């Protein structure tokens, strides 16, 4: 049976903690604006990252970088159980994105143990300082695995400019005609460039950004109907459809379990 628990801890650098057990849920292609630090406790996960297939297994740590499209699905009919930390970019610099795309799986027993210990800490009261300390050590060890290459390929400026426009207008939205006029680019050319740079078309990127905002509002206690309008969806049903598809649970169930006290 599928089960989800999510909360936003009062720990700088951790945007969300997400524990889930899925049997047949498959994540469509999407991207986050945070780093996704994942450990698998049961089963295995197959996923595509930047159009290349990978696997997440119990013995390894998986790190998915921000703004890079990926999928996710169970590797067998038994499903999988996972624990995820969504980390702000203050924890891991964006200069490491390229290295994480090339090597998203880290076979480091000590790192995995430290992540497990951090998850345990995040469910116990009075452990805020301990959680921050553990996160600092985890970030340091990940950086030793992901040394930024000496030279990164030049970013696609047009695609990046469109991403900036979408980020600035996540709630109100942006038509392709408006984007084309603002960036002085042909609409079809703009869609092709964005999709090539980020792995998914502009409209799906915008939906993903709205879901990211919805997760935070729901974890803060806002009702789904209010959240739907606040992040730019037409109504609650529109939010429900996209949220369930991308997160694997409904907005009403997401974050319903009280968050552990970190005081």
NUKOLFI-421131 format. One record per atom (N, C-alpha, C, CB): x, y, z; atom name. Coordinates in steps of 0.1 Angstrom, whole numbers, always signed. Glycine has a CB too. Layout:
N
      xx      yy      zz   atom
       X       Y       Z     CA
...
END
This chain:
263
      xx      yy      zz   atom
      +8     -12      +0      N
      +0      +0      +0     CA
      +9     +12      +0      C
      -9      +0     +12     CB
      +5     +22      -9      N
     +13     +35      -9     CA
     +11     +43      +3      C
      +9     +43     -22     CB
     +22     +49      +8      N
     +21     +58     +20     CA
     +31     +69     +18      C
     +24     +50     +32     CB
     +28     +81     +23      N
     +36     +93     +21     CA
     +36    +101     +34      C
     +32    +102      +9     CB
     +48    +106     +38      N
     +49    +115     +49     CA
     +59    +126     +45      C
     +54    +107     +63     CB
     +55    +138     +47      N
     +63    +150     +43     CA
     +62    +161     +53      C
     +59    +155     +29     CB
     +73    +168     +55      N
     +72    +179     +64     CA
     +84    +189     +61      C
     +73    +175     +79     CB
     +83    +201     +65      N
     +94    +211     +63     CA
    +100    +214     +77      C
     +88    +224     +57     CB
    +112    +208     +79      N
    +118    +210     +92     CA
    +124    +224     +94      C
    +129    +199     +94     CB
    +125    +227    +107      N
    +131    +240    +110     CA
    +146    +239    +110      C
    +126    +246    +123     CB
    +152    +235     +99      N
    +166    +233     +98     CA
    +171    +241     +85      C
    +170    +218     +97     CB
    +179    +251     +87      N
    +184    +258     +75     CA
    +191    +249     +65      C
    +194    +269     +79     CB
    +187    +250     +52      N
    +192    +242     +41     CA
    +184    +231     +37      C
    +205    +237     +45     CB
    +174    +226     +45      N
    +165    +215     +42     CA
    +151    +221     +39      C
    +164    +205     +53     CB
    +147    +221     +26      N
    +134    +226     +23     CA
    +123    +217     +26      C
    +134    +229      +8     CB
    +125    +204     +25      N
    +115    +194     +28     CA
    +121    +180     +30      C
    +105    +193     +16     CB
    +114    +173     +39      N
    +117    +159     +42     CA
    +105    +151     +36      C
    +119    +155     +57     CB
    +108    +140     +28      N
     +98    +133     +21     CA
    +101    +118     +23      C
     +97    +137      +6     CB
     +92    +111     +30      N
     +93     +96     +31     CA
     +81     +90     +24      C
     +93     +92     +47     CB
     +84     +80     +16      N
     +73     +74      +8     CA
     +75     +59      +5      C
     +72     +81      -5     CB
     +64     +52      +4      N
     +64     +38      +0     CA
     +55     +37     -12      C
     +60     +28     +12     CB
     +60     +34     -24      N
     +52     +33     -36     CA
     +53     +19     -42      C
     +56     +44     -46     CB
     +42     +14     -47      N
     +42      +2     -55     CA
     +41      +4     -70      C
     +30      -7     -50     CB
     +32     +12     -74      N
     +31     +13     -89     CA
     +31     +28     -94      C
     +18      +7     -93     CB
     +34     +37     -85      N
     +34     +51     -89     CA
     +47     +53     -98      C
     +34     +61     -77     CB
     +45     +60    -109      N
     +56     +64    -118     CA
     +57     +79    -119      C
     +55     +57    -132     CB
     +68     +85    -116      N
     +69     +99    -117     CA
     +71    +103    -132      C
     +81    +104    -109     CB
     +63    +112    -137      N
     +66    +117    -151     CA
     +79    +126    -151      C
     +54    +125    -157     CB
     +83    +130    -162      N
     +95    +138    -163     CA
     +92    +152    -157      C
     +99    +140    -178     CB
    +101    +156    -148      N
     +99    +168    -141     CA
    +112    +173    -135      C
     +89    +167    -129     CB
    +113    +185    -129      N
    +125    +190    -123     CA
    +122    +197    -110      C
    +133    +199    -133     CB
    +131    +198    -101      N
    +130    +206     -89     CA
    +139    +218     -89      C
    +133    +197     -77     CB
    +136    +227     -80      N
    +145    +239     -79     CA
    +154    +237     -67      C
    +137    +252     -77     CB
    +154    +225     -61      N
    +163    +221     -50     CA
    +171    +208     -54      C
    +155    +218     -37     CB
    +181    +205     -46      N
    +188    +193     -48     CA
    +180    +182     -42      C
    +203    +193     -41     CB
    +179    +170     -48      N
    +172    +158     -43     CA
    +182    +148     -38      C
    +163    +152     -54     CB
    +183    +146     -25      N
    +192    +137     -19     CA
    +184    +125     -14      C
    +200    +143      -7     CB
    +185    +113     -21      N
    +177    +102     -20     CA
    +184     +89     -15      C
    +170     +99     -33     CB
    +178     +82      -6      N
    +182     +69      -2     CA
    +170     +59      -3      C
    +188     +68     +12     CB
    +173     +47      -8      N
    +163     +37     -10     CA
    +164     +27      +1      C
    +164     +30     -24     CB
    +154     +24      +9      N
    +154     +15     +20     CA
    +149      +1     +16      C
    +146     +20     +31     CB
    +140      +0      +6      N
    +135     -13      +1     CA
    +133     -12     -14      C
    +122     -17      +8     CB
    +136     -23     -21      N
    +134     -23     -35     CA
    +144     -15     -43      C
    +120     -18     -38     CB
    +141     -11     -54      N
    +150      -3     -63     CA
    +142      +6     -72      C
    +159     -12     -71     CB
    +148     +17     -77      N
    +141     +27     -85     CA
    +149     +28     -98      C
    +140     +40     -78     CB
    +142     +28    -109      N
    +148     +31    -122     CA
    +144     +46    -125      C
    +143     +22    -134     CB
    +153     +53    -131      N
    +149     +67    -134     CA
    +158     +72    -146      C
    +151     +77    -122     CB
    +153     +81    -153      N
    +160     +88    -164     CA
    +164    +102    -159      C
    +152     +89    -177     CB
    +177    +105    -161      N
    +182    +119    -157     CA
    +189    +124    -169      C
    +191    +118    -145     CB
    +184    +136    -174      N
    +190    +142    -186     CA
    +190    +132    -197      C
    +204    +147    -182     CB
    +179    +124    -199      N
    +177    +115    -210     CA
    +186    +103    -209      C
    +180    +122    -223     CB
    +192    +100    -197      N
    +200     +88    -196     CA
    +194     +80    -184      C
    +215     +91    -193     CB
    +194     +66    -186      N
    +188     +58    -176     CA
    +197     +54    -165      C
    +182     +45    -182     CB
    +192     +55    -152      N
    +200     +51    -141     CA
    +192     +43    -131      C
    +205     +64    -133     CB
    +198     +38    -121      N
    +191     +31    -110     CA
    +195     +35     -96      C
    +194     +16    -112     CB
    +186     +35     -87      N
    +188     +38     -73     CA
    +186     +26     -65      C
    +179     +50     -68     CB
    +196     +22     -57      N
    +195      +9     -50     CA
    +198     +12     -35      C
    +204      -2     -55     CB
    +195      +2     -26      N
    +197      +4     -12     CA
    +211      +7      -8      C
    +192      -8      -5     CB
    +221      +2     -15      N
    +235      +4     -11     CA
    +241     +17     -14      C
    +243      -7     -17     CB
    +234     +25     -22      N
    +240     +38     -27     CA
    +232     +50     -23      C
    +241     +37     -42     CB
    +238     +61     -25      N
    +231     +74     -23     CA
    +229     +80     -37      C
    +239     +84     -14     CB
    +217     +86     -39      N
    +214     +92     -52     CA
    +212    +107     -50      C
    +201     +86     -58     CB
    +218    +115     -58      N
    +218    +129     -58     CA
    +213    +134     -71      C
    +231    +135     -53     CB
    +202    +141     -72      N
    +196    +146     -84     CA
    +197    +161     -83      C
    +182    +142     -87     CB
    +203    +168     -93      N
    +206    +182     -92     CA
    +193    +190     -96      C
    +217    +186    -101     CB
    +193    +203     -91      N
    +182    +212     -95     CA
    +181    +215    -110      C
    +182    +225     -87     CB
    +169    +217    -115      N
    +167    +222    -128     CA
    +170    +212    -139      C
    +175    +234    -131     CB
    +173    +199    -135      N
    +176    +189    -145     CA
    +164    +179    -145      C
    +189    +182    -142     CB
    +158    +177    -157      N
    +146    +168    -158     CA
    +150    +153    -154      C
    +140    +169    -171     CB
    +140    +147    -147      N
    +142    +133    -144     CA
    +128    +126    -142      C
    +151    +131    -131     CB
    +128    +113    -142      N
    +116    +105    -140     CA
    +119     +96    -128      C
    +113     +97    -153     CB
    +110     +87    -126      N
    +112     +77    -115     CA
    +101     +67    -115      C
    +112     +84    -101     CB
    +105     +54    -113      N
     +96     +43    -113     CA
    +102     +31    -106      C
     +92     +39    -127     CB
     +93     +22    -101      N
     +98     +11     -94     CA
    +105      +1    -104      C
     +87      +3     -87     CB
    +116      -5     -99      N
    +123     -14    -108     CA
    +117     -28    -108      C
    +137     -15    -103     CB
    +107     -31     -99      N
    +100     -44     -98     CA
     +86     -42     -93      C
    +108     -54     -90     CB
     +78     -52     -94      N
     +64     -51     -89     CA
     +63     -50     -74      C
     +56     -64     -94     CB
     +74     -52     -67      N
     +73     -51     -52     CA
     +74     -36     -48      C
     +85     -58     -46     CB
     +77     -27     -57      N
     +77     -13     -54     CA
     +90      -9     -47      C
     +65      -9     -46     CB
     +90      +2     -40      N
    +101      +7     -33     CA
     +97     +16     -21      C
    +111     +15     -42     CB
    +106     +17     -12      N
    +105     +26      +0     CA
    +117     +36      +0      C
    +103     +19     +13     CB
    +115     +49      +0      N
    +126     +58      -1     CA
    +124     +69     +10      C
    +126     +64     -15     CB
    +136     +76     +12      N
    +136     +88     +21     CA
    +144     +98     +13      C
    +143     +85     +35     CB
    +138    +110     +13      N
    +144    +121      +5     CA
    +145    +134     +13      C
    +135    +124      -8     CB
    +156    +140     +11      N
    +159    +154     +16     CA
    +160    +163      +4      C
    +172    +154     +25     CB
    +151    +173      +4      N
    +152    +184      -7     CA
    +161    +195      -1      C
    +138    +189     -11     CB
    +173    +197      -6      N
    +182    +206      -1     CA
    +183    +219      -9      C
    +196    +199      +0     CB
    +184    +230      -2      N
    +185    +243      -8     CA
    +199    +244     -15      C
    +183    +254      +2     CB
    +200    +253     -24      N
    +213    +255     -31     CA
    +224    +261     -23      C
    +211    +263     -44     CB
    +220    +266     -11      N
    +231    +270      -1     CA
    +239    +259      +4      C
    +224    +278     +10     CB
    +233    +247      +4      N
    +240    +235      +8     CA
    +250    +230      -2      C
    +230    +224     +12     CB
    +246    +229     -15      N
    +254    +225     -26     CA
    +254    +235     -37      C
    +250    +211     -31     CB
    +265    +239     -41      N
    +266    +250     -51     CA
    +262    +245     -65      C
    +280    +256     -52     CB
    +256    +254     -73      N
    +252    +250     -86     CA
    +264    +246     -95      C
    +244    +262     -93     CB
    +276    +250     -92      N
    +287    +246    -100     CA
    +289    +230    -100      C
    +300    +252     -95     CB
    +282    +223     -91      N
    +283    +209     -90     CA
    +273    +202     -98      C
    +282    +204     -76     CB
    +264    +209    -105      N
    +253    +203    -112     CA
    +258    +194    -123      C
    +244    +214    -119     CB
    +267    +198    -131      N
    +273    +190    -142     CA
    +278    +177    -137      C
    +283    +197    -150     CB
    +286    +177    -126      N
    +292    +165    -120     CA
    +281    +156    -115      C
    +302    +168    -109     CB
    +270    +161    -109      N
    +259    +153    -104     CA
    +252    +146    -116      C
    +250    +161     -96     CB
    +250    +153    -127      N
    +243    +147    -139     CA
    +252    +135    -144      C
    +242    +158    -150     CB
    +265    +137    -144      N
    +273    +126    -149     CA
    +274    +114    -139      C
    +288    +132    -151     CB
    +273    +117    -126      N
    +275    +106    -116     CA
    +265    +108    -105      C
    +289    +106    -111     CB
    +252    +105    -107      N
    +242    +108     -97     CA
    +242     +98     -86      C
    +228    +108    -103     CB
    +248     +86     -88      N
    +248     +76     -78     CA
    +262     +76     -70      C
    +245     +62     -84     CB
    +261     +76     -57      N
    +274     +77     -49     CA
    +274     +64     -40      C
    +274     +90     -40     CB
    +284     +56     -43      N
    +286     +43     -35     CA
    +295     +46     -23      C
    +291     +32     -43     CB
    +290     +53     -13      N
    +297     +57      -1     CA
    +290     +52     +11      C
    +300     +72      -1     CB
    +295     +42     +18      N
    +288     +37     +30     CA
    +287     +47     +41      C
    +295     +24     +35     CB
    +297     +54     +43      N
    +297     +64     +54     CA
    +287     +75     +51      C
    +311     +70     +56     CB
    +287     +80     +39      N
    +277     +90     +35     CA
    +263     +85     +37      C
    +279     +94     +20     CB
    +260     +73     +33      N
    +247     +67     +34     CA
    +243     +66     +49      C
    +245     +54     +28     CB
    +253     +62     +57      N
    +250     +61     +72     CA
    +247     +75     +78      C
    +262     +55     +79     CB
    +254     +85     +74      N
    +252     +98     +79     CA
    +238    +104     +75      C
    +263    +108     +74     CB
    +234    +100     +62      N
    +221    +105     +58     CA
    +210     +98     +66      C
    +219    +102     +43     CB
    +212     +85     +68      N
    +202     +77     +77     CA
    +202     +84     +91      C
    +207     +63     +78     CB
    +213     +87     +96      N
    +213     +93    +110     CA
    +206    +107    +110      C
    +227     +94    +115     CB
    +208    +114     +99      N
    +201    +127     +98     CA
    +186    +125     +98      C
    +206    +135     +86     CB
    +181    +116     +90      N
    +167    +113     +90     CA
    +162    +110    +103      C
    +164    +102     +80     CB
    +169    +102    +111      N
    +165     +98    +124     CA
    +165    +111    +133      C
    +175     +88    +130     CB
    +175    +119    +132      N
    +175    +131    +139     CA
    +163    +140    +136      C
    +188    +139    +136     CB
    +159    +141    +124      N
    +148    +150    +120     CA
    +135    +145    +125      C
    +148    +151    +104     CB
    +134    +133    +130      N
    +121    +129    +136     CA
    +121    +129    +151      C
    +118    +114    +131     CB
    +132    +134    +157      N
    +133    +135    +172     CA
    +132    +149    +176      C
    +146    +128    +176     CB
    +126    +152    +188      N
    +125    +165    +193     CA
    +138    +170    +199      C
    +114    +166    +204     CB
    +140    +183    +199      N
    +151    +190    +205     CA
    +165    +187    +198      C
    +152    +185    +219     CB
    +165    +185    +185      N
    +177    +181    +178     CA
    +180    +190    +166      C
    +175    +167    +173     CB
    +176    +203    +167      N
    +179    +212    +156     CA
    +194    +214    +154      C
    +173    +225    +159     CB
    +202    +216    +164      N
    +216    +218    +162     CA
    +223    +206    +157      C
    +222    +223    +176     CB
    +218    +194    +162      N
    +224    +182    +157     CA
    +221    +180    +143      C
    +219    +170    +166     CB
    +209    +183    +138      N
    +205    +181    +124     CA
    +214    +190    +116      C
    +191    +185    +122     CB
    +216    +203    +120      N
    +224    +212    +112     CA
    +239    +207    +111      C
    +224    +226    +119     CB
    +244    +201    +122      N
    +257    +196    +122     CA
    +259    +184    +113      C
    +261    +192    +136     CB
    +249    +175    +113      N
    +249    +164    +105     CA
    +248    +168     +90      C
    +238    +154    +108     CB
    +240    +178     +87      N
    +238    +182     +73     CA
    +251    +188     +68      C
    +227    +193     +72     CB
    +258    +196     +77      N
    +271    +202     +73     CA
    +281    +191     +69      C
    +277    +210     +84     CB
    +282    +180     +76      N
    +291    +170     +73     CA
    +287    +162     +60      C
    +292    +160     +85     CB
    +274    +161     +58      N
    +269    +154     +46     CA
    +273    +163     +34      C
    +254    +152     +47     CB
    +270    +176     +35      N
    +274    +185     +24     CA
    +288    +185     +20      C
    +269    +199     +27     CB
    +297    +184     +31      N
    +311    +184     +28     CA
    +315    +171     +21      C
    +319    +185     +42     CB
    +309    +160     +26      N
    +313    +147     +19     CA
    +308    +146      +5      C
    +308    +135     +28     CB
    +296    +151      +2      N
    +291    +151     -11     CA
    +301    +160     -20      C
    +277    +157     -12     CB
    +305    +171     -15      N
    +314    +179     -24     CA
    +327    +172     -27      C
    +317    +192     -16     CB
    +332    +163     -18      N
    +344    +156     -21     CA
    +342    +146     -33      C
    +349    +148      -9     CB
    +329    +142     -35      N
    +326    +133     -46     CA
    +323    +140     -59      C
    +314    +124     -42     CB
    +318    +153     -57      N
    +314    +160     -69     CA
    +323    +173     -71      C
    +299    +164     -68     CB
    +335    +170     -74      N
    +344    +181     -77     CA
    +340    +187     -90      C
    +359    +177     -77     CB
    +337    +200     -91      N
    +333    +206    -103     CA
    +344    +205    -114      C
    +329    +221    -101     CB
    +340    +202    -126      N
    +350    +201    -137     CA
    +357    +214    -139      C
    +344    +195    -150     CB
    +368    +214    -145      N
    +376    +226    -147     CA
    +369    +236    -156      C
    +390    +223    -153     CB
    +362    +231    -166      N
    +355    +239    -175     CA
    +341    +234    -178      C
    +363    +241    -189     CB
    +331    +242    -176      N
    +317    +238    -178     CA
    +313    +244    -192      C
    +307    +243    -167     CB
    +305    +236    -200      N
    +300    +242    -212     CA
    +292    +254    -210      C
    +292    +232    -220     CB
    +293    +264    -219      N
    +285    +276    -218     CA
    +270    +274    -218      C
    +289    +286    -230     CB
    +263    +280    -209      N
    +249    +278    -208     CA
    +242    +284    -220      C
    +243    +284    -195     CB
    +230    +279    -223      N
    +222    +284    -234     CA
    +215    +296    -229      C
    +211    +273    -239     CB
    +220    +308    -233      N
    +215    +321    -227     CA
    +200    +323    -230      C
    +223    +332    -232     CB
    +195    +319    -242      N
    +181    +321    -245     CA
    +172    +313    -237      C
    +179    +318    -260     CB
    +176    +300    -235      N
    +168    +291    -226     CA
    +169    +296    -212      C
    +174    +277    -227     CB
    +180    +300    -207      N
    +181    +305    -194     CA
    +173    +318    -192      C
    +196    +308    -190     CB
    +172    +326    -202      N
    +164    +339    -201     CA
    +149    +335    -200      C
    +166    +348    -213     CB
    +145    +325    -207      N
    +131    +320    -207     CA
    +128    +314    -193      C
    +128    +310    -218     CB
    +137    +307    -188      N
    +136    +301    -174     CA
    +134    +312    -164      C
    +147    +292    -171     CB
    +142    +323    -165      N
    +141    +334    -156     CA
    +127    +340    -157      C
    +152    +344    -159     CB
    +122    +342    -169      N
    +108    +347    -171     CA
     +98    +338    -164      C
    +105    +349    -186     CB
     +99    +325    -166      N
     +89    +316    -160     CA
     +90    +316    -145      C
     +92    +302    -166     CB
    +102    +317    -140      N
    +104    +318    -125     CA
     +98    +331    -120      C
    +119    +317    -122     CB
     +99    +341    -127      N
     +94    +354    -122     CA
     +79    +355    -123      C
    +100    +366    -130     CB
     +73    +347    -132      N
     +58    +347    -134     CA
     +52    +334    -132      C
     +55    +353    -148     CB
     +57    +327    -121      N
     +52    +313    -119     CA
     +37    +313    -116      C
     +59    +307    -107     CB
     +32    +323    -108      N
     +18    +323    -105     CA
      +9    +328    -116      C
     +16    +332     -92     CB
     +12    +340    -121      N
      +3    +345    -132     CA
      +5    +338    -145      C
      +6    +360    -133     CB
     +16    +332    -147      N
     +18    +325    -160     CA
     +24    +334    -171      C
      +6    +319    -164     CB
     +27    +328    -182      N
     +33    +335    -193     CA
     +29    +328    -206      C
     +49    +335    -192     CB
     +24    +335    -216      N
     +21    +329    -228     CA
     +34    +328    -237      C
     +10    +336    -236     CB
     +34    +318    -246      N
     +45    +317    -255     CA
     +47    +330    -264      C
     +44    +305    -264     CB
     +36    +336    -267      N
     +37    +348    -275     CA
     +43    +359    -267      C
     +23    +353    -280     CB
     +40    +360    -255      N
     +46    +371    -246     CA
     +61    +368    -244      C
     +39    +371    -232     CB
     +65    +355    -242      N
     +79    +352    -241     CA
     +86    +354    -254      C
     +80    +337    -237     CB
     +81    +351    -265      N
     +87    +353    -278     CA
     +90    +368    -280      C
     +79    +347    -289     CB
     +80    +376    -277      N
     +81    +391    -278     CA
     +92    +396    -269      C
     +68    +398    -276     CB
     +92    +392    -257      N
    +102    +397    -247     CA
    +116    +393    -250      C
     +98    +392    -233     CB
    +118    +381    -256      N
    +131    +376    -259     CA
    +135    +377    -274      C
    +132    +361    -255     CB
    +126    +382    -282      N
    +128    +385    -296     CA
    +133    +372    -303      C
    +139    +395    -298     CB
    +125    +361    -301      N
    +128    +348    -306     CA
    +115    +342    -312      C
    +134    +339    -295     CB
    +117    +334    -322      N
    +106    +326    -328     CA
    +100    +316    -318      C
    +110    +319    -341     CB
     +87    +315    -317      N
     +81    +306    -306     CA
     +86    +292    -307      C
     +66    +306    -308     CB
     +86    +286    -319      N
     +90    +272    -320     CA
    +105    +271    -317      C
     +88    +267    -335     CB
    +113    +280    -321      N
    +127    +280    -318     CA
    +129    +281    -303      C
    +135    +292    -325     CB
    +121    +289    -296      N
    +122    +291    -282     CA
    +119    +278    -275      C
    +113    +302    -277     CB
    +109    +271    -279      N
    +105    +259    -272     CA
    +116    +248    -274      C
     +91    +254    -278     CB
    +121    +247    -286      N
    +132    +238    -289     CA
    +144    +240    -281      C
    +135    +238    -304     CB
    +148    +253    -280      N
    +160    +256    -272     CA
    +158    +253    -257      C
    +164    +271    -274     CB
    +147    +256    -252      N
    +144    +254    -238     CA
    +144    +239    -235      C
    +131    +260    -234     CB
    +137    +231    -243      N
    +136    +217    -241     CA
    +149    +210    -242      C
    +126    +211    -252     CB
    +157    +215    -252      N
    +171    +209    -253     CA
    +180    +212    -241      C
    +178    +214    -266     CB
    +178    +224    -235      N
    +186    +228    -224     CA
    +182    +222    -211      C
    +186    +243    -223     CB
    +169    +221    -209      N
    +164    +216    -196     CA
    +157    +203    -195      C
    +155    +227    -190     CB
    +155    +197    -207      N
    +150    +183    -207     CA
    +135    +182    -207      C
    +155    +176    -196     CB
    +127    +193    -206      N
    +113    +193    -207     CA
    +108    +207    -212      C
    +107    +191    -193     CB
     +96    +207    -219      N
     +92    +219    -225     CA
     +88    +230    -215      C
     +80    +216    -234     CB
     +86    +243    -219      N
     +83    +253    -209     CA
     +71    +251    -201      C
     +82    +266    -217     CB
     +60    +246    -207      N
     +48    +245    -200     CA
     +49    +234    -188      C
     +36    +241    -209     CB
     +57    +224    -191      N
     +58    +214    -180     CA
     +68    +219    -169      C
     +64    +201    -186     CB
     +77    +227    -173      N
     +86    +233    -163     CA
     +78    +242    -154      C
     +97    +241    -170     CB
     +69    +250    -160      N
     +61    +259    -152     CA
     +52    +252    -143      C
     +52    +268    -161     CB
     +46    +241    -147      N
     +38    +232    -139     CA
     +46    +227    -127      C
     +31    +221    -146     CB
     +58    +223    -130      N
     +66    +218    -119     CA
     +70    +228    -109      C
     +79    +212    -125     CB
     +72    +241    -113      N
     +75    +251    -104     CA
     +63    +254     -95      C
     +79    +264    -111     CB
     +51    +254    -101      N
     +39    +256     -93     CA
     +37    +245     -83      C
     +27    +257    -102     CB
     +40    +232     -86      N
     +39    +222     -77     CA
     +49    +223     -65      C
     +41    +208     -84     CB
     +61    +228     -69      N
     +71    +231     -58     CA
     +66    +241     -48      C
     +84    +236     -64     CB
     +60    +252     -53      N
     +54    +262     -45     CA
     +42    +256     -36      C
     +49    +274     -53     CB
     +34    +248     -43      N
     +23    +242     -36     CA
     +27    +233     -24      C
     +14    +234     -46     CB
     +38    +225     -26      N
     +43    +216     -16     CA
     +46    +225      -3      C
     +55    +209     -20     CB
     +53    +236      -5      N
     +57    +244      +6     CA
     +45    +250     +14      C
     +66    +255      +2     CB
     +35    +255      +6      N
     +23    +261     +12     CA
     +15    +250     +19      C
     +15    +267      +1     CB
     +14    +238     +14      N
      +6    +227     +20     CA
     +13    +223     +33      C
      +5    +215     +11     CB
     +27    +222     +33      N
     +34    +219     +45     CA
     +33    +230     +56      C
     +48    +216     +42     CB
     +30    +242     +51      N
     +28    +253     +61     CA
     +14    +253     +67      C
     +32    +266     +55     CB
      +5    +244     +61      N
      -8    +243     +67     CA
     -19    +249     +59      C
      -8    +249     +80     CB
     -16    +255     +47      N
     -26    +261     +38     CA
     -35    +250     +32      C
     -20    +270     +27     CB
     -49    +253     +31      N
     -58    +243     +25     CA
     -56    +242     +10      C
     -72    +247     +29     CB
     -58    +231      +4      N
     -56    +229     -10     CA
     -63    +239     -19      C
     -60    +215     -14     CB
     -75    +242     -16      N
     -83    +252     -24     CA
     -76    +265     -25      C
     -97    +254     -19     CB
     -71    +270     -13      N
     -63    +283     -13     CA
     -50    +281     -20      C
     -61    +287      +2     CB
     -43    +270     -18      N
     -30    +268     -25     CA
     -32    +268     -40      C
     -24    +255     -20     CB
     -42    +262     -45      N
     -44    +261     -59     CA
     -44    +274     -66      C
     -57    +254     -63     CB
     -51    +284     -60      N
     -52    +297     -66     CA
     -39    +305     -64      C
     -64    +305     -60     CB
     -33    +303     -52      N
     -21    +310     -48     CA
      -9    +307     -57      C
     -17    +307     -34     CB
      -8    +295     -62      N
      +3    +291     -71     CA
      +0    +291     -86      C
      +8    +277     -67     CB
     -12    +295     -89      N
     -15    +297    -104     CA
     -23    +286    -111      C
      -2    +298    -110     CB
     -29    +277    -103      N
     -37    +267    -110     CA
     -52    +273    -111      C
     -38    +254    -102     CB
     -59    +268    -120      N
     -73    +273    -123     CA
     -82    +271    -110      C
     -79    +266    -135     CB
     -81    +259    -105      N
     -89    +255     -93     CA
     -83    +243     -86      C
    -104    +252     -98     CB
     -90    +239     -76      N
     -84    +228     -68     CA
     -83    +215     -76      C
     -93    +225     -56     CB
     -93    +212     -85      N
     -92    +200     -93     CA
     -80    +200    -102      C
    -105    +199    -101     CB
     -76    +212    -107      N
     -64    +213    -116     CA
     -52    +210    -108      C
     -64    +228    -122     CB
     -51    +216     -96      N
     -40    +213     -87     CA
     -39    +198     -83      C
     -41    +221     -74     CB
     -51    +192     -80      N
     -51    +178     -76     CA
     -46    +169     -87      C
     -66    +174     -73     CB
     -50    +172     -99      N
     -45    +163    -110     CA
     -30    +164    -112      C
     -52    +168    -123     CB
     -25    +175    -113      N
     -10    +176    -115     CA
      -2    +172    -102      C
      -6    +191    -119     CB
      -7    +176     -91      N
      +0    +172     -78     CA
      +1    +157     -77      C
      -7    +179     -66     CB
     -10    +150     -78      N
     -10    +136     -77     CA
      -1    +129     -87      C
     -24    +131     -79     CB
      +0    +134     -99      N
      +8    +129    -109     CA
     +23    +131    -106      C
      +5    +135    -123     CB
     +27    +142    -101      N
     +41    +145     -98     CA
     +46    +141     -85      C
     +43    +160    -100     CB
     +37    +141     -75      N
     +42    +138     -61     CA
     +38    +124     -57      C
     +36    +148     -51     CB
     +27    +118     -62      N
     +24    +104     -59     CA
     +13    +103     -47      C
     +36     +97     -55     CB
      +8    +115     -43      N
      -2    +115     -33     CA
     -11    +128     -36      C
      +3    +115     -19     CB
     -22    +129     -29      N
     -31    +141     -32     CA
     -26    +152     -23      C
     -45    +137     -29     CB
     -30    +165     -27      N
     -27    +176     -19     CA
     -33    +176      -5      C
     -32    +189     -26     CB
     -45    +170      -4      N
     -51    +169      +9     CA
     -43    +159     +19      C
     -65    +164      +8     CB
     -37    +149     +13      N
     -30    +140     +22     CA
     -15    +144     +24      C
     -30    +126     +16     CB
     -10    +152     +16      N
      +4    +156     +16     CA
      +6    +164     +29      C
      +8    +164      +4     CB
     +16    +160     +37      N
     +20    +167     +49     CA
      +9    +167     +60      C
     +22    +181     +45     CB
      -1    +158     +59      N
     -11    +158     +69     CA
      -5    +153     +82      C
     -22    +149     +65     CB
      +5    +144     +82      N
     +11    +139     +94     CA
     +18    +151    +101      C
     +20    +128     +92     CB
     +16    +153    +114      N
     +22    +164    +121     CA
     +37    +163    +120      C
     +18    +165    +136     CB
     +44    +174    +117      N
     +59    +174    +116     CA
     +65    +172    +130      C
     +64    +187    +110     CB
     +76    +165    +131      N
     +83    +163    +144     CA
     +87    +177    +149      C
     +95    +153    +142     CB
     +87    +178    +162      N
     +92    +191    +168     CA
    +107    +191    +169      C
     +86    +193    +182     CB
    +113    +202    +164      N
    +127    +204    +164     CA
    +132    +213    +176      C
    +133    +209    +151     CB
    +122    +217    +184      N
    +125    +227    +194     CA
    +134    +220    +205      C
    +113    +232    +201     CB
END
